[in-house]
Amino acid sequence: MLCLNTIWVRFALLIPAVWELTWFNLCLLDIGNAHGLGVEALRMLMQMVLTNEEELKLKYFKDDLSTKLCPVEAFLKAVLDVPFAFKRMDAMLYVANFYLEVNQLRMSYATLEV
């Protein structure tokens, strides 16, 4: 089993959240469905920023994912297969938060009107 120690240690706190993310959610990331993933999942994914070395190791890893990589690394490799994954997540997080922020502004404006 390949286990890039730096990845495993850096994301150890996020591991319980990774189990909640399914391969279906990768499809939502691929099509850009911000509301399907949810704000918390997007925030968690945005924290999983890889170094260039880690990204290259995962991107060019060719063996069977289920037997050779740790589960976190297998998931990150699948995320890296999505074009512009981290830029998409950033845009999706903005979209997911947009309506919440608009509603907060409306409530603040309503308070000011009174």
N, CA, C and O atoms as CSV, one atom per row, in Angstrom:
chain,resi,resn,atom,element,x,y,z
A,1,MET,N,N,0.849,-1.182,0.000
A,1,MET,CA,C,0.000,0.000,0.000
A,1,MET,C,C,0.887,1.236,0.000
A,1,MET,O,O,1.727,1.407,0.883
A,2,LEU,N,N,0.700,2.080,-0.976
A,2,LEU,CA,C,1.415,3.348,-1.015
A,2,LEU,C,C,0.705,4.311,-0.088
A,2,LEU,O,O,-0.510,4.494,-0.172
A,3,CYS,N,N,1.454,4.909,0.776
A,3,CYS,CA,C,0.847,5.891,1.669
A,3,CYS,C,C,1.793,7.068,1.762
A,3,CYS,O,O,2.827,6.994,2.426
A,4,LEU,N,N,1.443,8.138,1.107
A,4,LEU,CA,C,2.257,9.344,1.167
A,4,LEU,C,C,2.054,9.951,2.548
A,4,LEU,O,O,1.040,10.598,2.807
A,5,ASN,N,N,3.012,9.742,3.420
A,5,ASN,CA,C,2.859,10.102,4.830
A,5,ASN,C,C,2.434,11.543,5.034
A,5,ASN,O,O,1.635,11.832,5.925
A,6,THR,N,N,2.949,12.443,4.231
A,6,THR,CA,C,2.590,13.846,4.430
A,6,THR,C,C,1.114,14.078,4.169
A,6,THR,O,O,0.476,14.854,4.881
A,7,ILE,N,N,0.564,13.422,3.168
A,7,ILE,CA,C,-0.862,13.581,2.875
A,7,ILE,C,C,-1.686,13.002,4.014
A,7,ILE,O,O,-2.626,13.634,4.496
A,8,TRP,N,N,-1.327,11.793,4.443
A,8,TRP,CA,C,-2.094,11.117,5.488
A,8,TRP,C,C,-2.102,11.936,6.771
A,8,TRP,O,O,-3.152,12.097,7.393
A,9,VAL,N,N,-0.947,12.456,7.175
A,9,VAL,CA,C,-0.848,13.228,8.418
A,9,VAL,C,C,-1.579,14.557,8.288
A,9,VAL,O,O,-2.299,14.954,9.204
A,10,ARG,N,N,-1.410,15.241,7.181
A,10,ARG,CA,C,-2.024,16.563,7.023
A,10,ARG,C,C,-3.540,16.491,7.000
A,10,ARG,O,O,-4.206,17.424,7.450
A,11,PHE,N,N,-4.095,15.415,6.490
A,11,PHE,CA,C,-5.541,15.317,6.364
A,11,PHE,C,C,-6.165,14.366,7.377
A,11,PHE,O,O,-7.319,13.966,7.221
A,12,ALA,N,N,-5.415,13.999,8.413
A,12,ALA,CA,C,-5.916,13.049,9.414
A,12,ALA,C,C,-7.179,13.563,10.091
A,12,ALA,O,O,-8.083,12.782,10.386
A,13,LEU,N,N,-7.251,14.854,10.337
A,13,LEU,CA,C,-8.435,15.419,10.981
A,13,LEU,C,C,-9.640,15.438,10.055
A,13,LEU,O,O,-10.779,15.471,10.519
A,14,LEU,N,N,-9.399,15.418,8.763
A,14,LEU,CA,C,-10.493,15.481,7.803
A,14,LEU,C,C,-10.989,14.103,7.385
A,14,LEU,O,O,-11.969,13.999,6.647
A,15,ILE,N,N,-10.330,13.048,7.844
A,15,ILE,CA,C,-10.679,11.697,7.403
A,15,ILE,C,C,-12.137,11.336,7.666
A,15,ILE,O,O,-12.778,10.782,6.772
A,16,PRO,N,N,-12.702,11.622,8.851
A,16,PRO,CA,C,-14.125,11.295,9.023
A,16,PRO,C,C,-15.016,11.977,7.990
A,16,PRO,O,O,-16.011,11.400,7.551
A,17,ALA,N,N,-14.669,13.185,7.604
A,17,ALA,CA,C,-15.465,13.886,6.599
A,17,ALA,C,C,-15.274,13.271,5.219
A,17,ALA,O,O,-16.190,13.300,4.398
A,18,VAL,N,N,-14.098,12.718,4.956
A,18,VAL,CA,C,-13.850,12.094,3.651
A,18,VAL,C,C,-14.747,10.883,3.464
A,18,VAL,O,O,-15.223,10.631,2.357
A,19,TRP,N,N,-14.984,10.128,4.532
A,19,TRP,CA,C,-15.835,8.951,4.403
A,19,TRP,C,C,-17.255,9.341,4.013
A,19,TRP,O,O,-17.961,8.560,3.376
A,20,GLU,N,N,-17.675,10.541,4.390
A,20,GLU,CA,C,-19.020,10.986,4.039
A,20,GLU,C,C,-19.120,11.332,2.558
A,20,GLU,O,O,-20.203,11.277,1.975
A,21,LEU,N,N,-18.001,11.685,1.957
A,21,LEU,CA,C,-18.001,12.014,0.536
A,21,LEU,C,C,-17.960,10.724,-0.267
A,21,LEU,O,O,-17.116,9.859,-0.031
A,22,THR,N,N,-18.859,10.605,-1.197
A,22,THR,CA,C,-18.934,9.391,-2.006
A,22,THR,C,C,-18.441,9.693,-3.408
A,22,THR,O,O,-18.169,10.842,-3.758
A,23,TRP,N,N,-18.332,8.655,-4.192
A,23,TRP,CA,C,-17.929,8.845,-5.587
A,23,TRP,C,C,-19.022,9.593,-6.349
A,23,TRP,O,O,-18.745,10.240,-7.359
A,24,PHE,N,N,-20.262,9.504,-5.866
A,24,PHE,CA,C,-21.346,10.281,-6.465
A,24,PHE,C,C,-21.055,11.770,-6.330
A,24,PHE,O,O,-21.346,12.548,-7.239
A,25,ASN,N,N,-20.480,12.166,-5.195
A,25,ASN,CA,C,-20.150,13.572,-4.993
A,25,ASN,C,C,-19.071,14.043,-5.956
A,25,ASN,O,O,-19.028,15.220,-6.313
A,26,LEU,N,N,-18.201,13.132,-6.378
A,26,LEU,CA,C,-17.223,13.502,-7.399
A,26,LEU,C,C,-17.924,13.839,-8.709
A,26,LEU,O,O,-17.488,14.727,-9.440
A,27,CYS,N,N,-19.006,13.132,-9.003
A,27,CYS,CA,C,-19.793,13.454,-10.201
A,27,CYS,C,C,-20.411,14.839,-10.056
A,27,CYS,O,O,-20.454,15.603,-11.020
A,28,LEU,N,N,-20.891,15.169,-8.855
A,28,LEU,CA,C,-21.442,16.507,-8.622
A,28,LEU,C,C,-20.367,17.565,-8.805
A,28,LEU,O,O,-20.641,18.642,-9.335
A,29,LEU,N,N,-19.146,17.270,-8.370
A,29,LEU,CA,C,-18.032,18.192,-8.563
A,29,LEU,C,C,-17.734,18.343,-10.043
A,29,LEU,O,O,-17.462,19.445,-10.521
A,30,ASP,N,N,-17.785,17.236,-10.765
A,30,ASP,CA,C,-17.489,17.257,-12.193
A,30,ASP,C,C,-18.495,18.100,-12.969
A,30,ASP,O,O,-18.119,18.798,-13.911
A,31,ILE,N,N,-19.782,18.044,-12.581
A,31,ILE,CA,C,-20.784,18.832,-13.301
A,31,ILE,C,C,-20.995,20.210,-12.685
A,31,ILE,O,O,-21.688,21.047,-13.265
A,32,GLY,N,N,-20.403,20.453,-11.515
A,32,GLY,CA,C,-20.491,21.779,-10.904
A,32,GLY,C,C,-21.746,22.014,-10.100
A,32,GLY,O,O,-22.216,23.150,-10.025
A,33,ASN,N,N,-22.309,20.979,-9.491
A,33,ASN,CA,C,-23.531,21.110,-8.703
A,33,ASN,C,C,-23.178,21.500,-7.270
A,33,ASN,O,O,-22.890,20.636,-6.441
A,34,ALA,N,N,-23.199,22.797,-6.980
A,34,ALA,CA,C,-22.804,23.301,-5.661
A,34,ALA,C,C,-23.797,22.907,-4.587
A,34,ALA,O,O,-23.401,22.618,-3.458
A,35,HIS,N,N,-25.071,22.891,-4.915
A,35,HIS,CA,C,-26.091,22.628,-3.902
A,35,HIS,C,C,-26.145,21.146,-3.535
A,35,HIS,O,O,-26.535,20.799,-2.421
A,36,GLY,N,N,-25.758,20.278,-4.456
A,36,GLY,CA,C,-25.740,18.853,-4.157
A,36,GLY,C,C,-24.652,18.484,-3.167
A,36,GLY,O,O,-24.840,17.593,-2.338
A,37,LEU,N,N,-23.519,19.158,-3.246
A,37,LEU,CA,C,-22.422,18.868,-2.328
A,37,LEU,C,C,-22.625,19.504,-0.961
A,37,LEU,O,O,-22.338,18.883,0.062
A,38,GLY,N,N,-23.107,20.706,-0.938
A,38,GLY,CA,C,-23.296,21.389,0.336
A,38,GLY,C,C,-22.081,22.210,0.730
A,38,GLY,O,O,-20.959,21.940,0.303
A,39,VAL,N,N,-22.329,23.210,1.547
A,39,VAL,CA,C,-21.290,24.159,1.942
A,39,VAL,C,C,-20.204,23.478,2.772
A,39,VAL,O,O,-19.018,23.716,2.543
A,40,GLU,N,N,-20.587,22.638,3.727
A,40,GLU,CA,C,-19.600,22.009,4.613
A,40,GLU,C,C,-18.660,21.083,3.842
A,40,GLU,O,O,-17.454,21.087,4.086
A,41,ALA,N,N,-19.195,20.298,2.925
A,41,ALA,CA,C,-18.351,19.397,2.132
A,41,ALA,C,C,-17.395,20.195,1.257
A,41,ALA,O,O,-16.232,19.819,1.107
A,42,LEU,N,N,-17.870,21.287,0.683
A,42,LEU,CA,C,-17.002,22.123,-0.148
A,42,LEU,C,C,-15.906,22.775,0.680
A,42,LEU,O,O,-14.757,22.842,0.243
A,43,ARG,N,N,-16.249,23.255,1.872
A,43,ARG,CA,C,-15.223,23.850,2.746
A,43,ARG,C,C,-14.166,22.818,3.119
A,43,ARG,O,O,-12.972,23.118,3.126
A,44,MET,N,N,-14.607,21.607,3.426
A,44,MET,CA,C,-13.671,20.550,3.778
A,44,MET,C,C,-12.756,20.224,2.600
A,44,MET,O,O,-11.549,20.061,2.775
A,45,LEU,N,N,-13.323,20.132,1.413
A,45,LEU,CA,C,-12.515,19.835,0.233
A,45,LEU,C,C,-11.530,20.954,-0.082
A,45,LEU,O,O,-10.427,20.692,-0.561
A,46,MET,N,N,-11.916,22.188,0.180
A,46,MET,CA,C,-11.016,23.314,-0.078
A,46,MET,C,C,-9.806,23.288,0.854
A,46,MET,O,O,-8.766,23.859,0.528
A,47,GLN,N,N,-9.929,22.640,1.996
A,47,GLN,CA,C,-8.805,22.533,2.924
A,47,GLN,C,C,-7.799,21.476,2.482
A,47,GLN,O,O,-6.681,21.435,2.995
A,48,MET,N,N,-8.180,20.634,1.550
A,48,MET,CA,C,-7.307,19.548,1.102
A,48,MET,C,C,-6.416,19.994,-0.051
A,48,MET,O,O,-6.426,19.381,-1.119
A,49,VAL,N,N,-5.662,21.036,0.154
A,49,VAL,CA,C,-4.764,21.539,-0.876
A,49,VAL,C,C,-3.469,20.739,-0.817
A,49,VAL,O,O,-2.874,20.582,0.249
A,50,LEU,N,N,-3.046,20.242,-1.951
A,50,LEU,CA,C,-1.843,19.421,-2.040
A,50,LEU,C,C,-0.651,20.257,-2.471
A,50,LEU,O,O,-0.804,21.270,-3.154
A,51,THR,N,N,0.540,19.824,-2.066
A,51,THR,CA,C,1.750,20.445,-2.591
A,51,THR,C,C,1.941,19.946,-4.021
A,51,THR,O,O,1.320,18.965,-4.432
A,52,ASN,N,N,2.800,20.622,-4.772
A,52,ASN,CA,C,3.048,20.200,-6.158
A,52,ASN,C,C,3.603,18.781,-6.214
A,52,ASN,O,O,3.229,17.997,-7.085
A,53,GLU,N,N,4.498,18.455,-5.279
A,53,GLU,CA,C,5.087,17.114,-5.254
A,53,GLU,C,C,4.024,16.047,-4.993
A,53,GLU,O,O,3.999,15.016,-5.666
A,54,GLU,N,N,3.150,16.290,-4.020
A,54,GLU,CA,C,2.082,15.339,-3.709
A,54,GLU,C,C,1.126,15.188,-4.881
A,54,GLU,O,O,0.685,14.085,-5.206
A,55,GLU,N,N,0.815,16.308,-5.507
A,55,GLU,CA,C,-0.100,16.272,-6.648
A,55,GLU,C,C,0.482,15.454,-7.795
A,55,GLU,O,O,-0.217,14.648,-8.408
A,56,LEU,N,N,1.756,15.663,-8.080
A,56,LEU,CA,C,2.392,14.912,-9.164
A,56,LEU,C,C,2.463,13.421,-8.850
A,56,LEU,O,O,2.236,12.593,-9.732
A,57,LYS,N,N,2.777,13.067,-7.595
A,57,LYS,CA,C,2.829,11.650,-7.218
A,57,LYS,C,C,1.477,10.980,-7.417
A,57,LYS,O,O,1.397,9.865,-7.933
A,58,LEU,N,N,0.423,11.662,-7.008
A,58,LEU,CA,C,-0.914,11.076,-7.151
A,58,LEU,C,C,-1.378,11.063,-8.600
A,58,LEU,O,O,-1.989,10.098,-9.058
A,59,LYS,N,N,-1.083,12.137,-9.312
A,59,LYS,CA,C,-1.563,12.252,-10.686
A,59,LYS,C,C,-0.971,11.168,-11.586
A,59,LYS,O,O,-1.655,10.639,-12.463
A,60,TYR,N,N,0.295,10.845,-11.366
A,60,TYR,CA,C,0.965,9.883,-12.240
A,60,TYR,C,C,1.043,8.481,-11.645
A,60,TYR,O,O,1.759,7.628,-12.168
A,61,PHE,N,N,0.325,8.238,-10.576
A,61,PHE,CA,C,0.271,6.901,-9.990
A,61,PHE,C,C,-0.634,6.037,-10.856
A,61,PHE,O,O,-1.759,6.437,-11.158
A,62,LYS,N,N,-0.163,4.852,-11.264
A,62,LYS,CA,C,-0.886,4.063,-12.271
A,62,LYS,C,C,-1.486,2.752,-11.778
A,62,LYS,O,O,-2.284,2.161,-12.507
A,63,ASP,N,N,-1.154,2.259,-10.586
A,63,ASP,CA,C,-1.655,0.951,-10.156
A,63,ASP,C,C,-3.112,1.010,-9.734
A,63,ASP,O,O,-3.730,2.075,-9.738
A,64,ASP,N,N,-3.654,-0.148,-9.370
A,64,ASP,CA,C,-5.040,-0.273,-8.934
A,64,ASP,C,C,-5.259,0.543,-7.667
A,64,ASP,O,O,-4.567,0.346,-6.668
A,65,LEU,N,N,-6.218,1.454,-7.710
A,65,LEU,CA,C,-6.444,2.374,-6.593
A,65,LEU,C,C,-6.903,1.673,-5.320
A,65,LEU,O,O,-6.507,2.075,-4.226
A,66,SER,N,N,-7.716,0.653,-5.435
A,66,SER,CA,C,-8.300,0.037,-4.244
A,66,SER,C,C,-7.279,-0.756,-3.426
A,66,SER,O,O,-7.465,-0.928,-2.221
A,67,THR,N,N,-6.222,-1.235,-4.046
A,67,THR,CA,C,-5.259,-2.053,-3.310
A,67,THR,C,C,-3.953,-1.345,-3.029
A,67,THR,O,O,-3.191,-1.805,-2.179
A,68,LYS,N,N,-3.664,-0.271,-3.689
A,68,LYS,CA,C,-2.344,0.331,-3.564
A,68,LYS,C,C,-2.326,1.665,-2.820
A,68,LYS,O,O,-1.312,2.005,-2.212
A,69,LEU,N,N,-3.386,2.408,-2.850
A,69,LEU,CA,C,-3.408,3.720,-2.203
A,69,LEU,C,C,-4.248,3.676,-0.936
A,69,LEU,O,O,-5.194,2.896,-0.824
A,70,CYS,N,N,-3.889,4.520,0.003
A,70,CYS,CA,C,-4.741,4.708,1.183
A,70,CYS,C,C,-6.077,5.281,0.703
A,70,CYS,O,O,-6.123,5.906,-0.357
A,71,PRO,N,N,-7.156,5.083,1.448
A,71,PRO,CA,C,-8.462,5.593,1.007
A,71,PRO,C,C,-8.477,7.104,0.758
A,71,PRO,O,O,-9.104,7.574,-0.191
A,72,VAL,N,N,-7.796,7.851,1.602
A,72,VAL,CA,C,-7.759,9.308,1.417
A,72,VAL,C,C,-7.046,9.647,0.124
A,72,VAL,O,O,-7.490,10.514,-0.628
A,73,GLU,N,N,-5.933,8.959,-0.137
A,73,GLU,CA,C,-5.178,9.224,-1.353
A,73,GLU,C,C,-5.950,8.796,-2.596
A,73,GLU,O,O,-5.883,9.463,-3.629
A,74,ALA,N,N,-6.676,7.694,-2.502
A,74,ALA,CA,C,-7.492,7.255,-3.638
A,74,ALA,C,C,-8.553,8.298,-3.957
A,74,ALA,O,O,-8.813,8.596,-5.123
A,75,PHE,N,N,-9.166,8.852,-2.912
A,75,PHE,CA,C,-10.174,9.887,-3.124
A,75,PHE,C,C,-9.542,11.137,-3.730
A,75,PHE,O,O,-10.096,11.722,-4.661
A,76,LEU,N,N,-8.379,11.553,-3.205
A,76,LEU,CA,C,-7.704,12.735,-3.743
A,76,LEU,C,C,-7.269,12.518,-5.187
A,76,LEU,O,O,-7.322,13.445,-5.995
A,77,LYS,N,N,-6.841,11.307,-5.519
A,77,LYS,CA,C,-6.478,11.022,-6.910
A,77,LYS,C,C,-7.695,11.168,-7.813
A,77,LYS,O,O,-7.592,11.699,-8.919
A,78,ALA,N,N,-8.846,10.698,-7.346
A,78,ALA,CA,C,-10.075,10.846,-8.129
A,78,ALA,C,C,-10.455,12.317,-8.262
A,78,ALA,O,O,-10.942,12.734,-9.313
A,79,VAL,N,N,-10.241,13.105,-7.216
A,79,VAL,CA,C,-10.513,14.551,-7.292
A,79,VAL,C,C,-9.596,15.196,-8.317
A,79,VAL,O,O,-10.034,16.054,-9.084
A,80,LEU,N,N,-8.329,14.796,-8.340
A,80,LEU,CA,C,-7.379,15.374,-9.293
A,80,LEU,C,C,-7.718,15.025,-10.735
A,80,LEU,O,O,-7.303,15.731,-11.654
A,81,ASP,N,N,-8.466,13.950,-10.945
A,81,ASP,CA,C,-8.879,13.581,-12.302
A,81,ASP,C,C,-9.964,14.507,-12.846
A,81,ASP,O,O,-10.203,14.534,-14.053
A,82,VAL,N,N,-10.619,15.261,-11.974
A,82,VAL,CA,C,-11.629,16.238,-12.402
A,82,VAL,C,C,-10.884,17.488,-12.875
A,82,VAL,O,O,-10.076,18.032,-12.123
A,83,PRO,N,N,-11.135,17.956,-14.099
A,83,PRO,CA,C,-10.430,19.142,-14.595
A,83,PRO,C,C,-10.690,20.371,-13.719
A,83,PRO,O,O,-11.835,20.680,-13.387
A,84,PHE,N,N,-9.619,21.058,-13.354
A,84,PHE,CA,C,-9.678,22.286,-12.548
A,84,PHE,C,C,-10.502,22.086,-11.276
A,84,PHE,O,O,-11.327,22.930,-10.927
A,85,ALA,N,N,-10.280,20.981,-10.594
A,85,ALA,CA,C,-11.118,20.600,-9.445
A,85,ALA,C,C,-11.145,21.665,-8.358
A,85,ALA,O,O,-12.219,22.015,-7.869
A,86,PHE,N,N,-9.990,22.186,-7.972
A,86,PHE,CA,C,-9.964,23.131,-6.857
A,86,PHE,C,C,-10.531,24.493,-7.257
A,86,PHE,O,O,-11.125,25.181,-6.427
A,87,LYS,N,N,-10.356,24.885,-8.505
A,87,LYS,CA,C,-10.987,26.127,-8.975
A,87,LYS,C,C,-12.504,25.957,-9.030
A,87,LYS,O,O,-13.249,26.883,-8.708
A,88,ARG,N,N,-12.956,24.776,-9.439
A,88,ARG,CA,C,-14.398,24.493,-9.451
A,88,ARG,C,C,-14.968,24.544,-8.043
A,88,ARG,O,O,-16.038,25.110,-7.815
A,89,MET,N,N,-14.232,23.938,-7.086
A,89,MET,CA,C,-14.713,23.937,-5.701
A,89,MET,C,C,-14.826,25.351,-5.162
A,89,MET,O,O,-15.775,25.674,-4.448
A,90,ASP,N,N,-13.862,26.195,-5.499
A,90,ASP,CA,C,-13.902,27.584,-5.047
A,90,ASP,C,C,-15.122,28.297,-5.620
A,90,ASP,O,O,-15.823,29.008,-4.899
A,91,ALA,N,N,-15.376,28.112,-6.907
A,91,ALA,CA,C,-16.545,28.733,-7.532
A,91,ALA,C,C,-17.842,28.165,-6.968
A,91,ALA,O,O,-18.801,28.906,-6.750
A,92,MET,N,N,-17.877,26.857,-6.730
A,92,MET,CA,C,-19.078,26.231,-6.184
A,92,MET,C,C,-19.346,26.691,-4.755
A,92,MET,O,O,-20.501,26.840,-4.358
A,93,LEU,N,N,-18.286,26.915,-3.981
A,93,LEU,CA,C,-18.451,27.422,-2.618
A,93,LEU,C,C,-19.022,28.832,-2.649
A,93,LEU,O,O,-19.861,29.184,-1.819
A,94,TYR,N,N,-18.572,29.640,-3.602
A,94,TYR,CA,C,-19.118,30.991,-3.754
A,94,TYR,C,C,-20.611,30.927,-4.082
A,94,TYR,O,O,-21.410,31.656,-3.495
A,95,VAL,N,N,-20.979,30.058,-5.015
A,95,VAL,CA,C,-22.389,29.923,-5.403
A,95,VAL,C,C,-23.225,29.420,-4.233
A,95,VAL,O,O,-24.328,29.912,-3.998
A,96,ALA,N,N,-22.700,28.441,-3.502
A,96,ALA,CA,C,-23.446,27.879,-2.375
A,96,ALA,C,C,-23.655,28.913,-1.272
A,96,ALA,O,O,-24.698,28.917,-0.618
A,97,ASN,N,N,-22.679,29.781,-1.060
A,97,ASN,CA,C,-22.782,30.805,-0.015
A,97,ASN,C,C,-23.544,32.042,-0.473
A,97,ASN,O,O,-23.989,32.833,0.359
A,98,PHE,N,N,-23.701,32.218,-1.765
A,98,PHE,CA,C,-24.283,33.447,-2.301
A,98,PHE,C,C,-25.678,33.711,-1.746
A,98,PHE,O,O,-25.965,34.810,-1.272
A,99,TYR,N,N,-26.543,32.704,-1.805
A,99,TYR,CA,C,-27.926,32.906,-1.366
A,99,TYR,C,C,-28.012,33.139,0.137
A,99,TYR,O,O,-28.864,33.898,0.599
A,100,LEU,N,N,-27.145,32.499,0.895
A,100,LEU,CA,C,-27.110,32.746,2.338
A,100,LEU,C,C,-26.723,34.196,2.628
A,100,LEU,O,O,-27.318,34.846,3.488
A,101,GLU,N,N,-25.732,34.688,1.910
A,101,GLU,CA,C,-25.288,36.063,2.115
A,101,GLU,C,C,-26.351,37.063,1.670
A,101,GLU,O,O,-26.551,38.087,2.323
A,102,VAL,N,N,-27.030,36.775,0.568
A,102,VAL,CA,C,-28.100,37.663,0.103
A,102,VAL,C,C,-29.217,37.726,1.135
A,102,VAL,O,O,-29.730,38.807,1.425
A,103,ASN,N,N,-29.600,36.580,1.693
A,103,ASN,CA,C,-30.651,36.572,2.717
A,103,ASN,C,C,-30.227,37.334,3.962
A,103,ASN,O,O,-31.045,38.035,4.559
A,104,GLN,N,N,-28.977,37.216,4.366
A,104,GLN,CA,C,-28.488,37.963,5.523
A,104,GLN,C,C,-28.523,39.463,5.250
A,104,GLN,O,O,-28.876,40.250,6.128
A,105,LEU,N,N,-28.158,39.853,4.040
A,105,LEU,CA,C,-28.208,41.272,3.680
A,105,LEU,C,C,-29.643,41.787,3.666
A,105,LEU,O,O,-29.902,42.909,4.100
A,106,ARG,N,N,-30.573,40.981,3.175
A,106,ARG,CA,C,-31.987,41.384,3.178
A,106,ARG,C,C,-32.498,41.572,4.595
A,106,ARG,O,O,-33.212,42.533,4.881
A,107,MET,N,N,-32.133,40.656,5.483
A,107,MET,CA,C,-32.565,40.774,6.872
A,107,MET,C,C,-31.952,42.008,7.531
A,107,MET,O,O,-32.618,42.698,8.303
A,108,SER,N,N,-30.699,42.280,7.230
A,108,SER,CA,C,-30.048,43.473,7.780
A,108,SER,C,C,-30.708,44.736,7.249
A,108,SER,O,O,-30.920,45.692,7.996
A,109,TYR,N,N,-31.030,44.743,5.970
A,109,TYR,CA,C,-31.684,45.895,5.370
A,109,TYR,C,C,-33.075,46.094,5.966
A,109,TYR,O,O,-33.488,47.226,6.220
A,110,ALA,N,N,-33.799,44.993,6.189
A,110,ALA,CA,C,-35.133,45.084,6.802
A,110,ALA,C,C,-35.036,45.651,8.210
A,110,ALA,O,O,-35.908,46.410,8.633
A,111,THR,N,N,-33.994,45.295,8.934
A,111,THR,CA,C,-33.788,45.828,10.279
A,111,THR,C,C,-33.513,47.323,10.219
A,111,THR,O,O,-33.999,48.083,11.056
A,112,LEU,N,N,-32.744,47.739,9.242
A,112,LEU,CA,C,-32.429,49.163,9.100
A,112,LEU,C,C,-33.658,49.979,8.710
A,112,LEU,O,O,-33.787,51.136,9.109
A,113,GLU,N,N,-34.563,49.378,7.931
A,113,GLU,CA,C,-35.773,50.091,7.528
A,113,GLU,C,C,-36.685,50.364,8.712
A,113,GLU,O,O,-37.388,51.375,8.728
A,114,VAL,N,N,-36.685,49.494,9.686
A,114,VAL,CA,C,-37.559,49.645,10.853
A,114,VAL,C,C,-36.982,50.702,11.717
A,114,VAL,O,O,-37.542,51.014,12.768
